[in-house]
């Protein structure tokens, strides 16, 4: 009985991990924000090791304002806000 349960859990856990990975993928999220080519070019000016965090922060900024697309203007507005000291 324990062996059967162990085998079942091993097989099932792989499927669960796949499902969770797919459901958390940004490409499947309905609130994914699109980037214009100009905004992407500006993002590439940020050092590569900081870029993923900056992208997430800018996308969150856009989502909070219910924006569908990150343009050069949105990018600059976000950058300006993040640069302010609180």
Secondary structure, DSSP 8 states (H G I E B T S, - for coil): -HHHHHHHHHHHHHHHHHHHHHHT-GGG-TT--EE-HHHHHHHTTS-HHHHHHHHHHHHHHHHHTT-SEE-HHHHHHHHHHHHS--
